[in-house]
């Protein structure tokens, strides 16, 4: 478990919805802010963010390919590297990409500790599917 001391984390919600009382943009705090940040990093395509062409993954691009276990292993490594380079608030313990055909997409599980906060392992699970128009 990480031994650094941490402070509270706060990010804005990307929905930009207003708080009903204060009329400020709703803020995400602590675990929720980090969870949303991890998912946003994983869903960002390479070259999508200006001035940082290294940030992102090829996950969205692999949704339209024939998936197999070799793609899953390379995506697991890619996500681990991405989070270690661009999300200093987490210490990733495991990444698992399930490429079974039953999902018609990629089922991703990420487990991590929040650095400096004495919380149990956090788990994020999400399914990425190709969009049909």
Secondary structure as the mmCIF struct_conf table of DSSP 4:
data_model
#
loop_
_struct_conf.conf_type_id
_struct_conf.id
_struct_conf.beg_label_comp_id
_struct_conf.beg_label_asym_id
_struct_conf.beg_label_seq_id
_struct_conf.end_label_comp_id
_struct_conf.end_label_asym_id
_struct_conf.end_label_seq_id
STRN STRN1 UNK A 10 UNK A 12
TURN_TY1_P TURN_TY1_P1 UNK A 14 UNK A 15
HELX_LH_PP_P HELX_LH_PP_P1 UNK A 17 UNK A 17
STRN STRN2 UNK A 18 UNK A 18
HELX_LH_PP_P HELX_LH_PP_P2 UNK A 19 UNK A 19
TURN_TY1_P TURN_TY1_P2 UNK A 20 UNK A 22
BEND BEND1 UNK A 24 UNK A 24
STRN STRN3 UNK A 25 UNK A 25
HELX_LH_PP_P HELX_LH_PP_P3 UNK A 26 UNK A 26
STRN STRN4 UNK A 27 UNK A 29
HELX_RH_AL_P HELX_RH_AL_P1 UNK A 30 UNK A 43
HELX_LH_PP_P HELX_LH_PP_P4 UNK A 44 UNK A 44
STRN STRN5 UNK A 45 UNK A 45
TURN_TY1_P TURN_TY1_P3 UNK A 46 UNK A 47
BEND BEND2 UNK A 49 UNK A 49
TURN_TY1_P TURN_TY1_P4 UNK A 50 UNK A 51
TURN_TY1_P TURN_TY1_P5 UNK A 53 UNK A 54
STRN STRN6 UNK A 57 UNK A 57
BEND BEND3 UNK A 58 UNK A 58
HELX_RH_AL_P HELX_RH_AL_P2 UNK A 59 UNK A 62
TURN_TY1_P TURN_TY1_P6 UNK A 63 UNK A 64
BEND BEND4 UNK A 65 UNK A 65
HELX_RH_AL_P HELX_RH_AL_P3 UNK A 69 UNK A 86
TURN_TY1_P TURN_TY1_P7 UNK A 88 UNK A 89
STRN STRN7 UNK A 90 UNK A 98
HELX_RH_3T_P HELX_RH_3T_P1 UNK A 101 UNK A 103
TURN_TY1_P TURN_TY1_P8 UNK A 104 UNK A 104
STRN STRN8 UNK A 105 UNK A 114
TURN_TY1_P TURN_TY1_P9 UNK A 115 UNK A 116
BEND BEND5 UNK A 117 UNK A 117
STRN STRN9 UNK A 122 UNK A 129
#
